[in-house]
């Protein structure tokens, strides 16, 4: 992880519907949860879609190119 990506993440909360990277997967931001958390939707390695609350500072914005 680079210093630039840490600064970029701290700018603002992601908006609803935004795509981001969380750990090893691409996620969709569903909305704000309590405190500094947001709800995300992701598909896990077992193929099951899950909704999870995570700290928004742990989300990395996607670059302009997905693949």
VEXDRENBA-770020 format. One line per field, with one value per residue: x, y, z of N, C-alpha, C, O, CB in turn; residue in one letter. Coordinates in nm, 4 decimals, padded with zeros to 6 digits. Glycine has a CB too. Layout:
N
n_c1 <- X_...
n_c2 <- Y_...
n_c3 <- Z_...
ca_c1 <- X_...
ca_c2 <- Y_...
ca_c3 <- Z_...
c_c1 <- X_...
c_c2 <- Y_...
c_c3 <- Z_...
o_c1 <- X_...
o_c2 <- Y_...
o_c3 <- Z_...
cb_c1 <- X_...
cb_c2 <- Y_...
cb_c3 <- Z_...
residu <- a_...
END
This chain:
67
n_c1 <- 00.0850_00.0547_00.1664_00.0244_-00.2264_-00.3313_-00.3639_-00.5461_-00.7682_-00.8511_-00.9793_-01.2708_-01.5941_-01.7142_-01.9574_-02.3000_-02.3514_-02.1047_-01.8122_-01.5558_-01.2412_-01.2051_-01.0073_-00.9424_-01.1352_-01.3788_-01.6161_-01.9520_-02.0737_-02.3301_-02.4476_-02.4439_-02.3449_-02.3349_-02.1382_-01.8124_-01.8529_-01.9516_-02.2025_-02.1431_-02.1667_-02.0706_-01.9248_-01.8256_-01.5522_-01.6756_-01.8905_-02.1182_-02.3289_-02.2810_-02.3709_-02.2014_-02.0800_-01.8251_-01.5291_-01.5042_-01.2594_-01.1048_-01.1638_-01.0578_-01.0426_-01.1401_-00.9329_-00.9455_-00.9647_-01.0919_-01.0048
n_c2 <- -00.1176_00.2181_00.5469_00.7454_00.6253_00.5984_00.8653_00.9420_00.7868_00.9014_01.1340_01.1665_01.0284_00.7402_00.7591_00.6506_00.3586_00.3621_00.1989_00.0096_-00.1095_-00.3674_-00.5352_-00.8264_-00.8046_-00.6564_-00.4176_-00.2910_00.0143_00.0478_00.2246_00.4537_00.3435_00.2994_00.5397_00.5540_00.3841_00.2007_00.0340_-00.2449_-00.4369_-00.7506_-01.0238_-01.3253_-01.5688_-01.8167_-01.7786_-01.6602_-01.3827_-01.1107_-00.8742_-00.6306_-00.4399_-00.2069_-00.0178_00.2951_00.3983_00.1837_00.1198_00.1238_00.3475_00.2737_00.2573_00.4242_00.2174_-00.1061_-00.3691
n_c3 <- 00.0000_-00.0826_00.0198_-00.1064_-00.1646_00.0915_00.1738_-00.0214_00.0439_00.2842_00.2219_00.1804_00.2677_00.0944_-00.1672_-00.1956_-00.3847_-00.5032_-00.6339_-00.4820_-00.3482_-00.1179_00.0942_-00.0732_-00.2696_-00.4963_-00.4099_-00.3536_-00.2365_-00.0092_00.1698_00.4517_00.7748_01.1296_01.3101_01.1900_00.9773_00.6834_00.4903_00.2886_-00.0165_-00.1245_-00.3104_-00.1932_-00.1752_-00.1765_-00.3390_-00.2396_-00.1890_00.0262_00.2792_00.4580_00.7360_00.7300_00.8180_00.6647_00.6047_00.5388_00.2831_-00.0510_-00.3122_-00.6489_-00.9394_-01.2589_-01.4361_-01.4436_-01.5122
ca_c1 <- 00.0000_00.1369_00.1250_-00.0756_-00.3584_-00.3791_-00.4132_-00.6643_-00.8792_-00.8930_-01.0438_-01.4136_-01.6668_-01.7616_-02.0993_-02.3810_-02.3404_-01.9658_-01.7352_-01.4288_-01.1712_-01.1942_-00.9206_-00.9126_-01.2530_-01.4440_-01.7415_-02.0407_-02.1132_-02.4754_-02.4882_-02.3748_-02.3843_-02.3023_-02.0034_-01.7280_-01.8700_-02.0455_-02.2476_-02.0957_-02.2140_-01.9617_-01.9382_-01.7107_-01.4896_-01.7685_-01.9945_-02.2341_-02.3303_-02.2981_-02.3682_-02.1156_-02.0431_-01.6798_-01.4857_-01.4864_-01.1165_-01.0447_-01.1995_-00.9646_-01.1142_-01.0922_-00.8751_-01.0372_-00.9696_-01.1201_-00.9296
ca_c2 <- 00.0000_00.3376_00.6632_00.8170_00.5644_00.6291_01.0034_00.9470_00.7272_00.9856_01.2561_01.1739_00.9021_00.7021_00.7832_00.5313_00.3052_00.3660_00.0751_00.0262_-00.2340_-00.4000_-00.6529_-00.8840_-00.8044_-00.5322_-00.4077_-00.1786_00.0834_00.0536_00.3419_00.4788_00.2695_00.3762_00.5930_00.5693_00.2622_00.1979_-00.0996_-00.2832_-00.5641_-00.8159_-01.1666_-01.3913_-01.6765_-01.9293_-01.7409_-01.6055_-01.2367_-01.0730_-00.7333_-00.6179_-00.3043_-00.1923_00.1213_00.3512_00.4259_00.0613_00.1059_00.1889_00.3841_00.2055_00.3386_00.4409_00.0945_-00.2210_-00.4890
ca_c3 <- 00.0000_-00.0942_00.0982_-00.1847_-00.1493_00.2265_00.1701_-00.1077_00.1165_00.3953_00.1741_00.2101_00.2696_-00.0385_-00.1899_-00.2171_-00.5195_-00.5503_-00.6298_-00.4111_-00.3176_00.0243_00.1003_-00.2047_-00.3563_-00.5365_-00.3351_-00.3808_-00.1138_-00.0004_00.2458_00.5772_00.8946_01.2494_01.3289_01.0711_00.8995_00.5715_00.4512_00.1554_-00.0709_-00.1966_-00.3348_-00.1317_-00.2518_-00.1874_-00.4328_-00.1694_-00.1752_00.1663_00.3171_00.5746_00.7771_00.7433_00.8319_00.5310_00.5797_00.4862_00.1421_-00.1435_-00.4353_-00.7689_-01.0456_-01.3709_-01.5127_-01.3557_-01.5465
c_c1 <- 00.0894_00.0826_00.0160_-00.2149_-00.4153_-00.4336_-00.5415_-00.7864_-00.9340_-00.9681_-01.1895_-01.4755_-01.7112_-01.9122_-02.1712_-02.3721_-02.1997_-01.9034_-01.6013_-01.3645_-01.1659_-01.1233_-00.8956_-01.0313_-01.3024_-01.5803_-01.8222_-02.0813_-02.2652_-02.5241_-02.4140_-02.4315_-02.3502_-02.1584_-01.9294_-01.7371_-01.9695_-02.0852_-02.1982_-02.1606_-02.0989_-01.9950_-01.8102_-01.6625_-01.5826_-01.8876_-02.1190_-02.2210_-02.3596_-02.2946_-02.2953_-02.0945_-01.8914_-01.6468_-01.4532_-01.3408_-01.0445_-01.0798_-01.1010_-01.0418_-01.0549_-01.0286_-00.9779_-01.0544_-00.9906_-01.0306_-00.8047
c_c2 <- 00.1237_00.4489_00.7401_00.7583_00.5901_00.7708_01.0136_00.8911_00.8201_01.1105_01.2650_01.0352_00.8682_00.7250_00.6506_00.4877_00.3032_00.2268_00.1042_-00.1109_-00.2486_-00.5337_-00.7055_-00.8822_-00.6641_-00.5305_-00.2884_-00.1179_00.0984_00.1772_00.3500_00.3928_00.3570_00.4255_00.6123_00.4465_00.2809_00.0529_-00.1255_-00.4146_-00.6229_-00.9625_-01.2326_-01.5083_-01.7963_-01.8985_-01.6804_-01.4538_-01.2024_-00.9220_-00.7234_-00.4711_-00.3011_-00.0444_00.1765_00.3814_00.3023_00.0365_00.1848_00.2222_00.3098_00.3063_00.3510_00.3141_-00.0231_-00.3402_-00.4546
c_c3 <- 00.0000_-00.0063_00.0255_-00.1639_-00.0097_00.2311_00.0897_-00.0348_00.2227_00.3520_00.2162_00.2105_00.1283_-00.0501_-00.2153_-00.3637_-00.5748_-00.5425_-00.5632_-00.3939_-00.1659_00.0334_-00.0401_-00.2996_-00.3881_-00.4686_-00.3840_-00.2476_-00.1156_00.0742_00.3775_00.6891_01.0158_01.2500_01.1988_00.9816_00.7858_00.5469_00.3092_00.1149_-00.1503_-00.2176_-00.2850_-00.2166_-00.2696_-00.2788_-00.3708_-00.1573_-00.0287_00.1816_00.4504_00.6073_00.7977_00.7634_00.6943_00.5010_00.5253_00.3402_00.0561_-00.2708_-00.5552_-00.8635_-01.1570_-01.4526_-01.4173_-01.3847_-01.6218
o_c1 <- 00.1874_-00.0327_-00.0748_-00.3114_-00.5369_-00.5405_-00.6344_-00.8967_-01.0542_-01.0160_-01.2285_-01.4176_-01.7426_-01.9851_-02.1088_-02.3838_-02.1767_-01.9378_-01.5412_-01.4257_-01.1279_-01.1746_-00.8329_-01.0290_-01.2725_-01.6518_-01.7690_-02.1192_-02.3223_-02.6316_-02.3320_-02.5526_-02.3382_-02.0687_-01.9782_-01.6391_-02.0589_-02.0102_-02.2096_-02.2037_-02.0372_-02.0823_-01.7004_-01.7242_-01.5699_-01.9762_-02.2156_-02.1154_-02.4511_-02.2255_-02.3240_-02.0914_-01.8362_-01.7267_-01.3829_-01.3020_-00.9346_-01.0301_-01.0661_-01.1009_-00.9342_-01.0655_-01.0862_-01.1490_-00.9158_-00.9845_-00.7285
o_c2 <- 00.1313_00.4454_00.7942_00.8329_00.6025_00.7933_01.0849_00.9433_00.8177_01.1858_01.3617_00.9386_00.9580_00.7113_00.5511_00.5697_00.2482_00.1470_00.2094_-00.2140_-00.1560_-00.6348_-00.6361_-00.9517_-00.5674_-00.6307_-00.1970_-00.1902_00.1536_00.2290_00.2642_00.3720_00.4787_00.3602_00.6794_00.4093_00.3653_-00.0393_-00.0401_-00.4932_-00.5552_-01.0180_-01.1994_-01.5426_-01.8699_-01.9825_-01.6519_-01.4026_-01.2579_-00.8515_-00.7982_-00.3870_-00.3815_00.0430_00.1125_00.3894_00.3143_-00.0588_00.2985_00.1328_00.2863_00.4237_00.2931_00.3037_-00.0385_-00.4063_-00.5438
o_c3 <- 00.0742_00.0366_00.0887_-00.1472_00.0051_00.2877_00.1277_-00.0507_00.2491_00.4368_00.2816_00.1608_00.0502_00.0481_-00.2522_-00.4548_-00.6825_-00.4552_-00.5849_-00.4214_-00.0944_-00.0148_-00.1202_-00.4012_-00.3179_-00.4698_-00.4471_-00.1555_-00.2096_00.0441_00.4102_00.6969_01.0019_01.1966_01.1078_00.9170_00.7918_00.5791_00.2212_00.1992_-00.2326_-00.1510_-00.3295_-00.3175_-00.3674_-00.2948_-00.4415_-00.1201_00.0321_00.1080_00.5439_00.5175_00.8727_00.7300_00.6161_00.3844_00.4712_00.2802_00.0879_-00.3315_-00.5613_-00.8669_-01.1485_-01.5307_-01.3208_-01.2917_-01.6590
cb_c1 <- -00.0966_00.1442_00.2449_-00.0390_-00.3506_-00.2662_-00.3073_-00.6393_-00.8365_-00.7740_-01.0340_-01.4853_-01.7884_-01.7274_-02.1199_-02.5284_-02.4259_-01.8826_-01.7152_-01.4497_-01.0269_-01.3354_-00.9831_-00.8648_-01.3641_-01.4568_-01.7144_-02.1660_-02.0421_-02.5279_-02.6379_-02.3841_-02.3118_-02.3274_-01.9244_-01.5822_-01.9152_-01.9833_-02.4046_-01.9407_-02.3432_-01.8282_-01.9643_-01.7460_-01.3615_-01.8187_-02.0330_-02.2489_-02.4370_-02.1899_-02.5134_-01.9809_-02.1196_-01.6054_-01.3626_-01.5687_-01.0475_-01.0880_-01.3449_-00.8396_-01.1080_-01.2075_-00.7414_-00.9892_-00.8401_-01.2651_-01.0138
cb_c2 <- -00.0001_00.3837_00.7549_00.8137_00.4135_00.6115_01.0967_00.8684_00.5975_01.0250_01.2642_01.2635_00.9091_00.5546_00.8801_00.5575_00.3828_00.4668_00.0158_00.0958_-00.2359_-00.4043_-00.7631_-01.0251_-00.8834_-00.5203_-00.3956_-00.2229_00.2238_-00.0706_00.3402_00.6261_00.1283_00.2928_00.5026_00.5940_00.1490_00.2622_-00.1129_-00.2956_-00.5461_-00.8011_-01.1977_-01.4397_-01.7209_-01.9680_-01.8578_-01.6699_-01.1711_-01.1376_-00.6727_-00.6880_-00.2610_-00.2495_00.1330_00.4770_00.4736_-00.0567_00.1541_00.0971_00.5376_00.1304_00.2769_00.5513_00.0762_-00.2630_-00.5839
cb_c3 <- 00.1226_-00.2395_00.1267_-00.3329_-00.1761_00.3303_00.1111_-00.2381_00.1794_00.4754_00.0238_00.1087_00.3655_-00.0681_-00.3087_-00.1769_-00.6099_-00.4670_-00.7733_-00.2726_-00.3802_00.0951_00.1890_-00.1885_-00.2922_-00.6942_-00.1837_-00.4635_-00.1008_00.0674_00.2705_00.6143_00.9026_01.3723_01.4177_01.1115_00.9892_00.4424_00.4605_00.1525_-00.1604_-00.1204_-00.4873_00.0091_-00.1836_-00.0494_-00.5104_-00.0294_-00.2713_00.2534_00.3261_00.5512_00.9084_00.6175_00.9265_00.5157_00.7094_00.5689_00.1170_-00.1745_-00.4587_-00.8393_-01.0986_-01.4597_-01.5961_-01.3696_-01.6275
residu <- x_x_x_x_x_x_x_x_x_x_x_x_x_x_x_x_x_x_x_x_x_x_x_x_x_x_x_x_x_x_x_x_x_x_x_x_x_x_x_x_x_x_x_x_x_x_x_x_x_x_x_x_x_x_x_x_x_x_x_x_x_x_x_x_x_x_x
END
